[in-house]
């Protein structure tokens, strides 16, 4: 059995940073009535309104059942609505409501705030270097997972 990672290891530090980043994102998004997984669905609908549950699930790399739950939750919050497909009544399409369109600016501000807070004190050169390192870390992990990632 492996022991827990040492607090000084890069792996431990990366996991800690990810948890803290996620917690801060959760707090900022919660003030808008959103959960962390919901903005990607809004981004997809801002790009192309009226996608099916299956199309949304494929774009967000989540299971259809997860997408159904997310759509219901966002519909209840007033950000999206489901309507039957005009060609095939068995299929429903997801559309933004006025509230779903209006929140775009606020979500972009949340991400801007999060980035500013996260990288405060970094020079431009340090940000560029960190970005290169993170891209390499992502590439390493994609390689060993075969590119199969569930966000």
C-alpha positions in Angstrom: 0.0 0.0 0.0 1.3 3.4 -0.9 1.6 6.1 1.7 0.0 9.5 1.2 2.0 12.0 -0.9 4.5 14.1 1.0 3.5 17.7 1.3 6.7 18.8 -0.4 6.1 16.8 -3.6 5.0 18.5 -6.8 2.1 16.0 -7.1 0.8 17.0 -3.6 1.2 20.7 -4.4 -0.6 20.4 -7.8 -3.5 18.5 -6.1 -3.7 21.2 -3.4 -3.7 24.0 -6.0 -6.4 22.3 -8.0 -8.6 21.9 -4.9 -8.1 25.5 -3.9 -8.8 26.7 -7.4 -12.0 24.6 -7.6 -13.2 25.9 -4.2 -12.6 29.5 -5.2 -14.4 29.0 -8.6 -17.3 27.3 -6.7 -17.6 30.3 -4.4 -17.5 32.9 -7.3 -20.0 30.9 -9.4 -22.3 30.2 -6.5 -22.9 34.0 -6.2 -24.4 33.7 -9.7 -26.5 30.7 -8.9 -24.3 28.3 -10.8 -22.2 25.2 -10.1 -18.7 24.7 -11.5 -19.8 22.2 -14.2 -22.5 24.5 -15.6 -20.6 27.3 -17.4 -19.3 24.9 -20.0 -22.9 24.0 -21.0 -23.7 27.7 -21.2 -20.6 28.3 -23.4 -21.7 25.5 -25.7 -25.2 27.0 -26.0 -23.8 30.5 -26.5 -21.9 29.0 -29.5 -24.9 27.1 -30.8 -28.2 27.4 -29.2 -30.7 24.5 -29.5 -28.4 21.5 -29.0 -29.8 18.1 -28.0 -28.9 16.5 -24.7 -26.6 14.0 -26.6 -24.9 16.8 -28.5 -24.2 18.7 -25.2 -23.0 15.6 -23.5 -20.6 14.9 -26.3 -19.2 18.4 -26.4 -18.7 18.5 -22.6 -17.4 14.9 -22.4 -19.9 13.8 -19.9 -22.4 10.9 -19.8 -25.9 11.6 -21.1 -27.4 10.9 -17.7 -25.1 13.6 -16.2 -26.2 16.0 -18.9 -29.9 15.3 -18.2 -29.4 16.1 -14.6 -27.5 19.3 -15.4 -30.2 20.5 -17.9 -32.9 19.9 -15.3 -31.0 21.8 -12.7 -30.3 24.7 -15.0 -33.9 24.7 -16.3 -35.1 25.0 -12.7 -32.7 27.9 -12.2 -34.1 29.6 -15.2 -31.0 29.6 -17.5 -32.3 27.1 -20.1 -35.5 25.6 -21.4 -36.2 22.4 -23.3 -38.3 22.3 -26.4 -39.3 19.4 -28.6 -37.3 19.1 -31.9 -39.6 20.3 -34.7 -38.5 17.4 -36.9 -38.6 14.7 -34.3 -40.9 15.0 -31.3 -38.9 12.3 -29.5 -35.9 14.6 -29.2 -35.7 17.6 -27.0 -33.4 20.6 -27.7 -32.0 22.9 -25.1 -32.2 26.6 -25.5 -30.9 29.6 -23.5 -33.5 31.7 -21.8 -33.0 35.5 -21.5 -31.3 34.9 -18.2 -29.0 32.3 -19.7 -27.9 34.8 -22.4 -27.7 37.7 -19.9 -25.3 35.9 -17.5 -22.6 35.6 -20.1 -20.9 38.8 -19.1 -21.0 37.9 -15.4 -19.5 34.5 -16.0 -16.7 36.0 -18.0 -16.0 38.4 -15.1 -15.9 35.4 -12.7 -13.2 33.8 -14.8 -11.3 37.1 -15.1 -11.4 37.6 -11.3 -10.3 34.0 -10.7 -7.4 34.4 -13.1 -6.3 37.7 -11.5 -6.5 36.3 -8.0 -4.8 33.0 -8.9 -1.8 34.6 -10.8 -1.4 37.8 -8.7 2.2 38.7 -8.4 3.3 36.7 -11.5 5.2 38.6 -14.2 4.2 38.1 -17.8 7.3 35.9 -18.4 6.4 33.7 -15.4 2.8 33.3 -16.6 4.1 32.3 -20.1 6.5 29.8 -18.5 3.9 28.4 -16.2 1.5 28.0 -19.1 4.2 26.0 -21.0 4.7 23.8 -18.0 1.0 23.1 -17.5 0.6 22.3 -21.2 3.3 19.7 -20.8 1.8 18.3 -17.7 -1.6 18.0 -19.5 0.1 16.4 -22.5 1.9 13.8 -20.2 -1.4 12.9 -18.6 -3.3 12.7 -21.8 -0.7 10.4 -23.2 -0.9 7.9 -20.3 -4.7 8.0 -20.2 -5.0 7.5 -23.9 -6.7 10.9 -24.2 -9.8 9.5 -22.4 -10.7 12.2 -20.0 -14.0 12.9 -18.4 -14.3 16.5 -17.3 
